[in-house]
């Protein structure tokens, strides 16, 4: 595990990226790498890698399936991760379950809640410019219900030209038949906070809110008690844990509205979230990785992480805005927001985003281009997306801008 003193050295008054990068083995092997695709996944600190290695090299066993100590240790490690994630969210550990990722969480929720609760004439609100994983599961549920003779209406609301939700279209869409609204916390392409409190006021207290927090978890302080939502989904790999693990949090008052949709080993007949969702052998090392990941973030300080990423976003915007032929996607580049959440999308008139991304790769700069998993195809798929995190630096932004200036 990374020594606490090392993390304290990295945190300081702000985030010292030189020391932060020393905590990530990838940057020792690739010291010239500029990784600007953190909205897709994050690199892993040494403490996370060590936790997974310990499981595989010294105590690999199925969790809780036997009485010998390795099995018991694995089960205990899973629950320790559950407690750590719960504390990180300011939630109760019994209110969250582990999944294989945010996509799994969002699909399980749509099936478990939707198939049990939606009735003829009910309505679901969603935004087609959100991530596919937050949108398509509800269309899937509507199709399944239609096959059963139950017609559910999907109503779409829009993104405002500046990059957050167009609240007017939500007001126009909501009705007394609205049962749930699916939304993002921070948009994965446009990078803005999508205004949960305002949307709760619009839809009222009885409409369930399913929140995709994949781009906010590990980026900004997150207190679930301050968000009046019913379901929260996110993945581990975007907050420095392993790939292949996710979390679904369910508000206690909603838990009796869920039905079991898959079953198997480890499931009993008790009416708990774990009995509803955690069937079969879990991805034990990935679940274990969540604990050192949130300990790493907590030791650095989420306020400092948020401030660091915000300052980088502002610097990147300031450098991009005067480049010739550049067009910003909705988000910080259009709204003129004072801060930022580490995501800016843009494109150039004179060069394709895919061609430019290949050129950037040759300069050891990794950035996302074209397909951004928007549910509505063609809406922003030709933009480049730079997404920043705590190991990125002002110097990297300067290098990135210099390469762009020389090649457009």
SEGUVEX-202276 format. One record per residue (C-alpha): x negated, y negated, z; residue number from 1. Coordinates in Angstrom, 3 decimals. Last residue first. Layout:
N
@X:X Y:Y Z:Z resi:NUM;
...
This chain:
408
@X:3.411 Y:-22.782 Z:-37.815 resi:408;
@X:0.190 Y:-20.972 Z:-36.990 resi:407;
@X:-2.130 Y:-23.337 Z:-35.142 resi:406;
@X:0.582 Y:-24.942 Z:-33.020 resi:405;
@X:1.960 Y:-21.528 Z:-32.018 resi:404;
@X:-1.480 Y:-20.319 Z:-30.925 resi:403;
@X:-2.029 Y:-23.487 Z:-28.890 resi:402;
@X:1.379 Y:-23.203 Z:-27.277 resi:401;
@X:0.593 Y:-19.660 Z:-26.086 resi:400;
@X:-2.800 Y:-20.674 Z:-24.745 resi:399;
@X:-1.253 Y:-23.594 Z:-22.832 resi:398;
@X:1.454 Y:-21.309 Z:-21.474 resi:397;
@X:-1.190 Y:-18.866 Z:-20.314 resi:396;
@X:-3.049 Y:-21.686 Z:-18.540 resi:395;
@X:0.155 Y:-22.656 Z:-16.699 resi:394;
@X:0.333 Y:-19.155 Z:-15.292 resi:393;
@X:2.242 Y:-15.884 Z:-15.452 resi:392;
@X:1.940 Y:-13.442 Z:-12.542 resi:391;
@X:5.212 Y:-14.634 Z:-10.945 resi:390;
@X:7.450 Y:-14.283 Z:-13.959 resi:389;
@X:8.132 Y:-15.631 Z:-17.418 resi:388;
@X:10.472 Y:-14.764 Z:-20.282 resi:387;
@X:9.744 Y:-16.075 Z:-23.773 resi:386;
@X:12.541 Y:-15.138 Z:-26.131 resi:385;
@X:12.246 Y:-15.402 Z:-29.903 resi:384;
@X:15.484 Y:-16.050 Z:-31.739 resi:383;
@X:16.879 Y:-14.069 Z:-34.658 resi:382;
@X:19.388 Y:-12.112 Z:-32.577 resi:381;
@X:21.063 Y:-15.308 Z:-31.383 resi:380;
@X:24.652 Y:-14.313 Z:-32.124 resi:379;
@X:24.193 Y:-11.951 Z:-35.064 resi:378;
@X:25.722 Y:-9.000 Z:-33.265 resi:377;
@X:28.147 Y:-9.751 Z:-30.450 resi:376;
@X:27.138 Y:-7.554 Z:-27.509 resi:375;
@X:23.798 Y:-9.314 Z:-27.243 resi:374;
@X:21.045 Y:-6.746 Z:-26.864 resi:373;
@X:18.256 Y:-9.271 Z:-27.608 resi:372;
@X:17.362 Y:-8.023 Z:-31.093 resi:371;
@X:15.163 Y:-10.620 Z:-32.859 resi:370;
@X:11.928 Y:-11.291 Z:-30.945 resi:369;
@X:10.528 Y:-10.498 Z:-27.497 resi:368;
@X:7.060 Y:-11.725 Z:-26.512 resi:367;
@X:3.686 Y:-10.092 Z:-25.887 resi:366;
@X:0.638 Y:-12.327 Z:-26.342 resi:365;
@X:-2.559 Y:-10.379 Z:-26.954 resi:364;
@X:-3.530 Y:-12.609 Z:-29.921 resi:363;
@X:-2.673 Y:-9.845 Z:-32.425 resi:362;
@X:0.661 Y:-9.562 Z:-30.602 resi:361;
@X:1.275 Y:-13.240 Z:-31.305 resi:360;
@X:0.978 Y:-12.557 Z:-35.034 resi:359;
@X:3.467 Y:-9.718 Z:-34.767 resi:358;
@X:5.815 Y:-12.025 Z:-32.830 resi:357;
@X:5.517 Y:-14.648 Z:-35.558 resi:356;
@X:6.566 Y:-12.196 Z:-38.230 resi:355;
@X:9.556 Y:-11.081 Z:-36.161 resi:354;
@X:10.622 Y:-14.658 Z:-35.422 resi:353;
@X:10.578 Y:-15.586 Z:-39.086 resi:352;
@X:8.526 Y:-18.595 Z:-40.134 resi:351;
@X:9.376 Y:-22.058 Z:-41.490 resi:350;
@X:12.555 Y:-22.909 Z:-39.606 resi:349;
@X:11.161 Y:-21.903 Z:-36.232 resi:348;
@X:12.936 Y:-20.082 Z:-33.416 resi:347;
@X:13.746 Y:-20.519 Z:-29.725 resi:346;
@X:14.703 Y:-18.724 Z:-26.515 resi:345;
@X:13.598 Y:-19.904 Z:-23.071 resi:344;
@X:13.775 Y:-17.728 Z:-19.944 resi:343;
@X:11.936 Y:-18.303 Z:-16.657 resi:342;
@X:14.869 Y:-19.378 Z:-14.511 resi:341;
@X:14.724 Y:-23.097 Z:-15.154 resi:340;
@X:14.640 Y:-26.495 Z:-13.522 resi:339;
@X:15.814 Y:-30.019 Z:-14.337 resi:338;
@X:18.222 Y:-28.789 Z:-17.039 resi:337;
@X:17.958 Y:-30.547 Z:-20.398 resi:336;
@X:20.920 Y:-28.511 Z:-21.659 resi:335;
@X:19.438 Y:-27.639 Z:-25.039 resi:334;
@X:15.925 Y:-26.315 Z:-24.292 resi:333;
@X:17.010 Y:-25.003 Z:-20.903 resi:332;
@X:19.700 Y:-22.787 Z:-22.449 resi:331;
@X:21.327 Y:-22.546 Z:-25.840 resi:330;
@X:18.790 Y:-21.447 Z:-28.447 resi:329;
@X:16.120 Y:-23.998 Z:-29.242 resi:328;
@X:15.183 Y:-24.937 Z:-32.790 resi:327;
@X:11.570 Y:-25.618 Z:-33.723 resi:326;
@X:10.652 Y:-27.064 Z:-37.133 resi:325;
@X:7.693 Y:-29.036 Z:-35.840 resi:324;
@X:6.594 Y:-28.496 Z:-32.224 resi:323;
@X:7.693 Y:-31.376 Z:-29.970 resi:322;
@X:10.046 Y:-29.378 Z:-27.748 resi:321;
@X:7.708 Y:-26.459 Z:-27.180 resi:320;
@X:5.222 Y:-28.002 Z:-24.752 resi:319;
@X:7.783 Y:-29.642 Z:-22.477 resi:318;
@X:9.913 Y:-26.483 Z:-22.543 resi:317;
@X:6.944 Y:-24.348 Z:-21.484 resi:316;
@X:6.092 Y:-26.722 Z:-18.643 resi:315;
@X:9.677 Y:-26.743 Z:-17.386 resi:314;
@X:9.842 Y:-22.966 Z:-17.465 resi:313;
@X:6.511 Y:-22.674 Z:-15.655 resi:312;
@X:7.784 Y:-24.965 Z:-12.899 resi:311;
@X:10.941 Y:-22.885 Z:-12.521 resi:310;
@X:8.961 Y:-19.634 Z:-12.352 resi:309;
@X:6.797 Y:-21.014 Z:-9.543 resi:308;
@X:9.750 Y:-22.453 Z:-7.627 resi:307;
@X:11.686 Y:-19.171 Z:-7.801 resi:306;
@X:8.677 Y:-17.112 Z:-6.690 resi:305;
@X:7.977 Y:-19.562 Z:-3.887 resi:304;
@X:11.554 Y:-19.375 Z:-2.587 resi:303;
@X:11.384 Y:-15.601 Z:-2.950 resi:302;
@X:8.427 Y:-15.372 Z:-0.594 resi:301;
@X:5.214 Y:-13.543 Z:-1.443 resi:300;
@X:5.805 Y:-11.071 Z:1.381 resi:299;
@X:9.446 Y:-10.679 Z:0.352 resi:298;
@X:8.502 Y:-9.897 Z:-3.236 resi:297;
@X:5.979 Y:-7.234 Z:-2.252 resi:296;
@X:8.337 Y:-5.757 Z:0.342 resi:295;
@X:11.025 Y:-5.671 Z:-2.361 resi:294;
@X:8.744 Y:-3.685 Z:-4.664 resi:293;
@X:7.341 Y:-1.517 Z:-1.852 resi:292;
@X:10.901 Y:-0.346 Z:-1.054 resi:291;
@X:12.126 Y:0.028 Z:-4.628 resi:290;
@X:9.381 Y:2.501 Z:-5.516 resi:289;
@X:11.040 Y:5.231 Z:-3.415 resi:288;
@X:14.031 Y:5.129 Z:-5.770 resi:287;
@X:11.686 Y:5.607 Z:-8.720 resi:286;
@X:9.908 Y:8.476 Z:-6.949 resi:285;
@X:13.243 Y:10.197 Z:-6.178 resi:284;
@X:14.979 Y:9.938 Z:-9.534 resi:283;
@X:18.069 Y:11.560 Z:-8.055 resi:282;
@X:18.897 Y:15.268 Z:-7.979 resi:281;
@X:22.613 Y:15.712 Z:-8.481 resi:280;
@X:25.604 Y:13.537 Z:-7.621 resi:279;
@X:25.138 Y:10.056 Z:-6.216 resi:278;
@X:28.269 Y:8.204 Z:-7.362 resi:277;
@X:31.441 Y:9.085 Z:-5.471 resi:276;
@X:29.892 Y:11.005 Z:-2.566 resi:275;
@X:27.402 Y:8.191 Z:-2.141 resi:274;
@X:30.176 Y:5.596 Z:-2.156 resi:273;
@X:31.969 Y:7.401 Z:0.630 resi:272;
@X:35.271 Y:9.274 Z:0.866 resi:271;
@X:33.897 Y:12.573 Z:2.140 resi:270;
@X:34.444 Y:15.560 Z:-0.125 resi:269;
@X:30.793 Y:16.425 Z:-0.550 resi:268;
@X:28.314 Y:15.678 Z:-3.285 resi:267;
@X:24.691 Y:16.825 Z:-2.969 resi:266;
@X:24.797 Y:18.942 Z:-6.065 resi:265;
@X:27.493 Y:18.156 Z:-8.593 resi:264;
@X:30.122 Y:15.585 Z:-9.439 resi:263;
@X:30.909 Y:13.021 Z:-12.051 resi:262;
@X:33.830 Y:10.608 Z:-12.313 resi:261;
@X:34.648 Y:10.139 Z:-8.635 resi:260;
@X:37.317 Y:7.491 Z:-8.221 resi:259;
@X:36.952 Y:3.927 Z:-7.011 resi:258;
@X:39.683 Y:1.713 Z:-5.538 resi:257;
@X:38.851 Y:2.784 Z:-1.957 resi:256;
@X:35.547 Y:0.954 Z:-2.294 resi:255;
@X:37.084 Y:-2.405 Z:-3.130 resi:254;
@X:37.440 Y:-3.798 Z:0.414 resi:253;
@X:33.842 Y:-2.792 Z:1.146 resi:252;
@X:32.429 Y:-4.819 Z:-1.777 resi:251;
@X:30.508 Y:-2.474 Z:-4.048 resi:250;
@X:26.791 Y:-2.671 Z:-4.742 resi:249;
@X:25.363 Y:-0.701 Z:-7.662 resi:248;
@X:21.617 Y:-0.234 Z:-7.825 resi:247;
@X:19.244 Y:0.912 Z:-10.518 resi:246;
@X:16.399 Y:3.347 Z:-11.062 resi:245;
@X:14.779 Y:4.667 Z:-14.241 resi:244;
@X:11.830 Y:2.330 Z:-14.586 resi:243;
@X:9.800 Y:1.770 Z:-11.459 resi:242;
@X:9.947 Y:-1.257 Z:-9.174 resi:241;
@X:8.613 Y:-4.713 Z:-10.083 resi:240;
@X:11.969 Y:-6.571 Z:-10.172 resi:239;
@X:12.919 Y:-5.902 Z:-13.800 resi:238;
@X:12.234 Y:-2.171 Z:-13.376 resi:237;
@X:14.631 Y:-1.814 Z:-10.463 resi:236;
@X:17.882 Y:-2.459 Z:-12.319 resi:235;
@X:20.934 Y:-4.487 Z:-11.328 resi:234;
@X:24.667 Y:-4.222 Z:-10.723 resi:233;
@X:26.868 Y:-6.202 Z:-8.324 resi:232;
@X:30.577 Y:-5.513 Z:-7.735 resi:231;
@X:33.236 Y:-7.522 Z:-5.883 resi:230;
@X:32.001 Y:-11.103 Z:-6.014 resi:229;
@X:32.250 Y:-14.055 Z:-3.627 resi:228;
@X:28.525 Y:-14.747 Z:-3.567 resi:227;
@X:27.130 Y:-16.129 Z:-0.321 resi:226;
@X:27.254 Y:-12.760 Z:1.474 resi:225;
@X:25.285 Y:-11.269 Z:-1.415 resi:224;
@X:22.281 Y:-13.404 Z:-0.610 resi:223;
@X:19.773 Y:-13.486 Z:-3.476 resi:222;
@X:16.706 Y:-15.716 Z:-3.501 resi:221;
@X:15.639 Y:-16.114 Z:-7.150 resi:220;
@X:13.648 Y:-13.994 Z:-9.607 resi:219;
@X:13.616 Y:-10.544 Z:-8.018 resi:218;
@X:17.311 Y:-10.040 Z:-8.720 resi:217;
@X:18.433 Y:-12.879 Z:-10.991 resi:216;
@X:17.940 Y:-11.326 Z:-14.419 resi:215;
@X:19.560 Y:-7.956 Z:-13.660 resi:214;
@X:22.367 Y:-9.507 Z:-11.606 resi:213;
@X:25.267 Y:-8.279 Z:-13.766 resi:212;
@X:28.268 Y:-9.343 Z:-11.706 resi:211;
@X:31.638 Y:-7.581 Z:-11.833 resi:210;
@X:34.238 Y:-9.989 Z:-10.460 resi:209;
@X:37.613 Y:-8.608 Z:-9.358 resi:208;
@X:40.615 Y:-10.912 Z:-9.765 resi:207;
@X:42.496 Y:-11.347 Z:-6.491 resi:206;
@X:40.800 Y:-14.440 Z:-5.074 resi:205;
@X:41.375 Y:-16.843 Z:-7.973 resi:204;
@X:40.175 Y:-16.764 Z:-11.587 resi:203;
@X:39.143 Y:-20.429 Z:-11.727 resi:202;
@X:37.721 Y:-20.779 Z:-8.211 resi:201;
@X:35.741 Y:-17.571 Z:-8.640 resi:200;
@X:34.398 Y:-18.954 Z:-11.901 resi:199;
@X:33.131 Y:-22.100 Z:-10.191 resi:198;
@X:31.416 Y:-20.081 Z:-7.468 resi:197;
@X:29.735 Y:-17.728 Z:-9.999 resi:196;
@X:28.197 Y:-20.482 Z:-12.101 resi:195;
@X:26.317 Y:-18.818 Z:-14.983 resi:194;
@X:22.806 Y:-19.696 Z:-13.849 resi:193;
@X:21.005 Y:-20.341 Z:-17.115 resi:192;
@X:18.400 Y:-18.296 Z:-18.985 resi:191;
@X:19.958 Y:-18.364 Z:-22.458 resi:190;
@X:18.778 Y:-14.893 Z:-23.415 resi:189;
@X:19.314 Y:-12.716 Z:-20.300 resi:188;
@X:21.917 Y:-15.017 Z:-18.755 resi:187;
@X:21.567 Y:-15.468 Z:-15.009 resi:186;
@X:24.450 Y:-14.104 Z:-12.901 resi:185;
@X:26.113 Y:-12.375 Z:-15.809 resi:184;
@X:29.849 Y:-11.799 Z:-16.105 resi:183;
@X:32.648 Y:-9.234 Z:-16.199 resi:182;
@X:36.090 Y:-10.534 Z:-15.180 resi:181;
@X:38.634 Y:-8.167 Z:-13.659 resi:180;
@X:42.388 Y:-7.692 Z:-13.209 resi:179;
@X:43.914 Y:-10.422 Z:-15.346 resi:178;
@X:47.687 Y:-9.826 Z:-15.608 resi:177;
@X:48.614 Y:-13.105 Z:-13.844 resi:176;
@X:46.593 Y:-14.921 Z:-16.470 resi:175;
@X:43.009 Y:-15.921 Z:-17.241 resi:174;
@X:42.175 Y:-16.697 Z:-20.863 resi:173;
@X:42.718 Y:-20.472 Z:-20.983 resi:172;
@X:40.835 Y:-21.075 Z:-17.735 resi:171;
@X:38.021 Y:-18.871 Z:-19.013 resi:170;
@X:37.916 Y:-20.818 Z:-22.291 resi:169;
@X:37.676 Y:-24.095 Z:-20.358 resi:168;
@X:34.814 Y:-22.721 Z:-18.253 resi:167;
@X:32.597 Y:-22.431 Z:-21.316 resi:166;
@X:29.964 Y:-20.189 Z:-19.778 resi:165;
@X:26.386 Y:-21.467 Z:-19.669 resi:164;
@X:24.148 Y:-22.093 Z:-22.655 resi:163;
@X:24.403 Y:-25.768 Z:-23.671 resi:162;
@X:26.847 Y:-25.003 Z:-26.492 resi:161;
@X:29.256 Y:-23.377 Z:-24.036 resi:160;
@X:29.360 Y:-19.588 Z:-24.110 resi:159;
@X:32.820 Y:-18.224 Z:-24.776 resi:158;
@X:35.587 Y:-16.166 Z:-23.244 resi:157;
@X:36.910 Y:-12.888 Z:-24.612 resi:156;
@X:40.120 Y:-11.151 Z:-23.619 resi:155;
@X:40.234 Y:-7.358 Z:-23.596 resi:154;
@X:43.821 Y:-6.128 Z:-23.380 resi:153;
@X:44.700 Y:-2.774 Z:-21.834 resi:152;
@X:47.176 Y:-0.445 Z:-23.517 resi:151;
@X:47.844 Y:2.841 Z:-21.748 resi:150;
@X:48.919 Y:5.741 Z:-23.984 resi:149;
@X:46.187 Y:8.127 Z:-22.814 resi:148;
@X:44.135 Y:7.510 Z:-25.957 resi:147;
@X:44.551 Y:3.810 Z:-25.182 resi:146;
@X:43.027 Y:4.445 Z:-21.759 resi:145;
@X:39.891 Y:5.907 Z:-23.310 resi:144;
@X:39.627 Y:2.984 Z:-25.739 resi:143;
@X:40.045 Y:0.421 Z:-22.933 resi:142;
@X:37.360 Y:2.210 Z:-20.914 resi:141;
@X:34.959 Y:2.047 Z:-23.853 resi:140;
@X:35.704 Y:-1.636 Z:-24.433 resi:139;
@X:34.918 Y:-2.166 Z:-20.761 resi:138;
@X:31.627 Y:-0.247 Z:-21.028 resi:137;
@X:30.642 Y:-2.436 Z:-24.033 resi:136;
@X:30.406 Y:-5.748 Z:-22.171 resi:135;
@X:27.939 Y:-5.671 Z:-19.282 resi:134;
@X:25.627 Y:-3.182 Z:-20.982 resi:133;
@X:25.803 Y:-5.107 Z:-24.240 resi:132;
@X:24.295 Y:-8.174 Z:-22.581 resi:131;
@X:26.485 Y:-11.268 Z:-22.664 resi:130;
@X:27.419 Y:-13.070 Z:-25.870 resi:129;
@X:30.708 Y:-11.156 Z:-26.147 resi:128;
@X:31.899 Y:-12.727 Z:-22.868 resi:127;
@X:34.356 Y:-10.776 Z:-20.744 resi:126;
@X:37.868 Y:-10.897 Z:-19.322 resi:125;
@X:39.837 Y:-7.698 Z:-18.667 resi:124;
@X:43.633 Y:-7.665 Z:-18.935 resi:123;
@X:46.427 Y:-5.415 Z:-17.706 resi:122;
@X:49.371 Y:-4.706 Z:-19.985 resi:121;
@X:49.717 Y:-1.010 Z:-19.114 resi:120;
@X:47.611 Y:-0.158 Z:-16.079 resi:119;
@X:43.989 Y:-0.435 Z:-14.998 resi:118;
@X:43.180 Y:0.949 Z:-11.566 resi:117;
@X:41.818 Y:4.484 Z:-11.757 resi:116;
@X:40.260 Y:4.478 Z:-15.213 resi:115;
@X:38.784 Y:1.026 Z:-14.660 resi:114;
@X:37.223 Y:1.564 Z:-11.249 resi:113;
@X:35.238 Y:4.743 Z:-11.850 resi:112;
@X:34.798 Y:4.274 Z:-15.590 resi:111;
@X:33.814 Y:0.601 Z:-15.544 resi:110;
@X:31.715 Y:1.049 Z:-12.401 resi:109;
@X:29.837 Y:4.025 Z:-13.765 resi:108;
@X:29.133 Y:2.146 Z:-16.985 resi:107;
@X:27.850 Y:-0.961 Z:-15.180 resi:106;
@X:25.657 Y:1.038 Z:-12.809 resi:105;
@X:24.257 Y:3.193 Z:-15.617 resi:104;
@X:23.355 Y:0.129 Z:-17.668 resi:103;
@X:21.797 Y:-1.480 Z:-14.578 resi:102;
@X:19.560 Y:1.533 Z:-14.031 resi:101;
@X:19.490 Y:5.252 Z:-13.207 resi:100;
@X:21.862 Y:4.813 Z:-10.272 resi:99;
@X:21.396 Y:4.315 Z:-6.535 resi:98;
@X:24.306 Y:3.404 Z:-4.293 resi:97;
@X:25.232 Y:0.374 Z:-2.226 resi:96;
@X:27.771 Y:-0.458 Z:0.468 resi:95;
@X:26.425 Y:1.938 Z:3.097 resi:94;
@X:23.206 Y:-0.092 Z:3.238 resi:93;
@X:25.000 Y:-3.207 Z:4.451 resi:92;
@X:24.095 Y:-6.378 Z:2.572 resi:91;
@X:21.674 Y:-9.273 Z:2.949 resi:90;
@X:20.476 Y:-8.466 Z:-0.581 resi:89;
@X:16.845 Y:-7.857 Z:0.478 resi:88;
@X:18.131 Y:-6.154 Z:3.636 resi:87;
@X:20.226 Y:-3.778 Z:1.523 resi:86;
@X:17.258 Y:-3.080 Z:-0.768 resi:85;
@X:15.092 Y:-2.200 Z:2.225 resi:84;
@X:17.791 Y:-0.050 Z:3.840 resi:83;
@X:18.319 Y:1.912 Z:0.618 resi:82;
@X:14.568 Y:2.323 Z:0.231 resi:81;
@X:14.367 Y:3.734 Z:3.743 resi:80;
@X:17.272 Y:6.022 Z:2.884 resi:79;
@X:15.399 Y:7.406 Z:-0.103 resi:78;
@X:12.254 Y:7.860 Z:2.008 resi:77;
@X:14.233 Y:9.805 Z:4.604 resi:76;
@X:15.517 Y:12.209 Z:1.973 resi:75;
@X:12.001 Y:12.661 Z:0.601 resi:74;
@X:10.612 Y:13.265 Z:4.083 resi:73;
@X:13.297 Y:15.866 Z:4.805 resi:72;
@X:12.423 Y:17.746 Z:1.643 resi:71;
@X:8.727 Y:17.533 Z:2.468 resi:70;
@X:9.392 Y:18.694 Z:6.039 resi:69;
@X:11.113 Y:21.994 Z:5.367 resi:68;
@X:14.866 Y:22.177 Z:5.968 resi:67;
@X:15.980 Y:22.207 Z:2.343 resi:66;
@X:18.072 Y:20.245 Z:-0.152 resi:65;
@X:17.568 Y:16.883 Z:1.586 resi:64;
@X:15.500 Y:15.371 Z:-1.183 resi:63;
@X:13.927 Y:17.730 Z:-3.681 resi:62;
@X:10.227 Y:18.089 Z:-3.084 resi:61;
@X:6.957 Y:16.386 Z:-4.058 resi:60;
@X:4.993 Y:15.593 Z:-0.893 resi:59;
@X:1.300 Y:14.936 Z:-1.579 resi:58;
@X:0.564 Y:14.211 Z:-5.219 resi:57;
@X:3.965 Y:13.324 Z:-6.674 resi:56;
@X:5.269 Y:11.395 Z:-3.681 resi:55;
@X:1.975 Y:9.670 Z:-3.021 resi:54;
@X:1.728 Y:8.661 Z:-6.674 resi:53;
@X:5.111 Y:6.920 Z:-6.512 resi:52;
@X:4.115 Y:4.891 Z:-3.459 resi:51;
@X:0.707 Y:4.116 Z:-4.981 resi:50;
@X:2.260 Y:2.708 Z:-8.166 resi:49;
@X:4.560 Y:0.446 Z:-6.178 resi:48;
@X:1.731 Y:-0.832 Z:-3.962 resi:47;
@X:-0.497 Y:-1.441 Z:-6.986 resi:46;
@X:1.972 Y:-3.893 Z:-8.490 resi:45;
@X:4.049 Y:-2.899 Z:-11.526 resi:44;
@X:4.567 Y:-4.905 Z:-14.735 resi:43;
@X:8.027 Y:-6.281 Z:-15.335 resi:42;
@X:10.698 Y:-5.262 Z:-17.832 resi:41;
@X:12.866 Y:-6.772 Z:-20.581 resi:40;
@X:13.282 Y:-10.190 Z:-18.935 resi:39;
@X:9.543 Y:-10.019 Z:-18.239 resi:38;
@X:8.603 Y:-10.253 Z:-21.910 resi:37;
@X:5.958 Y:-13.005 Z:-21.725 resi:36;
@X:2.940 Y:-10.831 Z:-20.912 resi:35;
@X:-0.269 Y:-12.658 Z:-21.732 resi:34;
@X:-2.957 Y:-9.974 Z:-21.807 resi:33;
@X:-6.555 Y:-11.163 Z:-21.618 resi:32;
@X:-7.414 Y:-9.184 Z:-18.478 resi:31;
@X:-6.037 Y:-5.915 Z:-19.883 resi:30;
@X:-7.428 Y:-3.203 Z:-17.590 resi:29;
@X:-7.539 Y:-5.455 Z:-14.531 resi:28;
@X:-4.252 Y:-6.977 Z:-15.656 resi:27;
@X:-2.590 Y:-3.572 Z:-15.736 resi:26;
@X:-3.697 Y:-2.839 Z:-12.163 resi:25;
@X:-1.395 Y:-5.535 Z:-10.732 resi:24;
@X:-2.395 Y:-6.956 Z:-7.308 resi:23;
@X:-5.276 Y:-8.870 Z:-8.896 resi:22;
@X:-2.696 Y:-10.745 Z:-10.964 resi:21;
@X:-1.270 Y:-12.293 Z:-7.794 resi:20;
@X:-4.727 Y:-13.509 Z:-6.789 resi:19;
@X:-5.206 Y:-15.523 Z:-9.969 resi:18;
@X:-1.532 Y:-16.454 Z:-9.963 resi:17;
@X:-1.828 Y:-18.380 Z:-6.714 resi:16;
@X:1.839 Y:-18.830 Z:-5.869 resi:15;
@X:2.532 Y:-21.953 Z:-3.856 resi:14;
@X:1.374 Y:-22.997 Z:-0.403 resi:13;
@X:-0.425 Y:-19.677 Z:0.025 resi:12;
@X:1.214 Y:-16.724 Z:-1.678 resi:11;
@X:-1.718 Y:-14.740 Z:-3.046 resi:10;
@X:-3.717 Y:-14.879 Z:0.160 resi:9;
@X:-0.627 Y:-13.768 Z:2.049 resi:8;
@X:-0.367 Y:-10.865 Z:-0.391 resi:7;
@X:-3.958 Y:-9.860 Z:0.332 resi:6;
@X:-3.409 Y:-10.146 Z:4.082 resi:5;
@X:-0.396 Y:-7.852 Z:3.773 resi:4;
@X:-2.611 Y:-5.087 Z:2.400 resi:3;
@X:-1.286 Y:-3.496 Z:-0.820 resi:2;
@X:0.000 Y:0.000 Z:0.000 resi:1;
